[in-house]
């Protein structure tokens, strides 16, 4: 009997805890209901059922917008009681789902326009990212209260958006929240006015789903997500949220994700141990907020669903951007705080990453998380993977790529932009010089793609394998025999020539044999393994060049057999280096 009483008390206590724990029990607020009719249901049947609903509830049941026609999404006003009635009615058989059209709200805290320093950009290390990209060619959809073209967005490129609240093309902002968010992403920069934006050469797609009151419905938000995906958006930012999961919202998010769109949302401002919706969905990057000291912002949600953290501001330091005053409609520079401000930081950096050529949204998510600055002792998951780092994210995205900026810097530092370099030697030297420059570029591309861990051992192996310790070549000491100097100044394929005392390459030395032995011998040593890999690449280069310039191999002669032998071994050496390097990358 006592055990039964304890069990009953436990169940009652559990129910009470769930009722009071908003992270689990909160279902949000709504005043209308979504009806998503199945595609196979005839239009005549739908029309008749809508007519009956209109008569029963004495109201007009209407399409959510012009974009709802193909999806057959209708809206009917109602509360929880109406929702239960509809779910129990025969209408259930003809619909994909009947669900609450929850109201989501902008997540900003009241603004303070006195804050004027963008500490947040330094916090995310954006200057380093700007060395490589400013977000060129990427479109970011801002699903919010709309975006107005305030003075500090004058140079920012806009693409066609839509106002889902009022069903019109002009998605202007009558609240100020969306324009502020858009400013963090792509405020006009280097224009001598106002403040900066993260991906300031990206395009902004304004999509208004929140009214002047700051509220908006799931139906509008879901349709705006599909609109963004269908109209070329690469990144979506949603600085909004609320309680309650939605099939329509999840379906729209999956639709956009499957089309390659990176989706970011604010975690919420309730200081709750779980993200709000839509940040909680698996295909959405959920962003919590930190303050100017790097601590969790006091209002920020945390825990379940949080993927990464970014600057959201606090009373000690807010996020300033150019926006509109909702009372007057005039342009102002205002400081806001909230996870609404944190999310567009991640959206802006996602745009920078996308502009490097990374198209897969899951890969963008991984890059953002892997490059974030890890936070120790984060037992409650305040920060997700860590603090957003724009510079590290772009660097990781470019790993294995040689950008034009890289090439240009290398040309400048190497003196190849000096006109005298190209003139000296006349026309005869022009082609070899061009080949040298392009060859060096291709070598750098290969090394960065497949051997990004450039070390002293790797460089030493390249020199030893390809050209020997070249500074010793031709250096002979009086009274000393020449062969020690020739030995010290020879590449691996030439070692046999020194032993033989002639110009023919020894087929044992001019092969994959020694690089293979070096890799087997040295792969267990953390430093010398890279010397072995470098030597293998160097031998491949030496054999390849020799095959076309002077194919002279002992016992094989100077003809086709010698050339073929050298080329085959060159490819074997290159493949060996590649396999060894890949194995090493997997281990690290």
Secondary structure, 3 states (H helix, E strand, C coil): CHHHHHHHHHHHHHHHHHHHCHHHHCCCCEEEEEEEECCCCCHHHHHHHHHHHHHHHCCCCEECCHHHCCCCEEEEECCHHHHHHHHHCHHHHHEEEEEEEEEEEECCECCCCCCCCCHHHHHCCHHHHHCCCCCCCCEEEEEECCCCCCHHHCCCEEEEEEECCCCECCCCCCCCHHHHHHHHHHCCCCCCCCCCCCCCCCEEEEEECCCCCCEEEHHHHHHHHHHHHHCCCCEEEECEEECCCCHHHHHHHHHHHHCCCEEEEECCCCCCCECCECCCCCCCEEEEEECCCCCECCCCCCCECCCEEEECCECCECEEEEEECCCCCCEEEEEEECHHHHHHHHHHHHHHHHCCCCCCHHHHHHHHHHCCECCCCCCCCCCECCECCHHHHHHHHCCCCCCHHHHHHHHHHCCCCCHHHHHCCHHHHHHHHHHHHHHHHHHHHHHHHHCCCCCHHHHHHHHHHHCCCHHHCCCCCCCCCHHHHHHHCCCHHHHHHHHHCCCCECCCCCCHHHHHHHHHHHCCCCCHHHHHHHHHHHHHHHHHHHHHHCCCECCCECCHHHHHHHHHHHHHHHHHHHHHHHHHHHHC
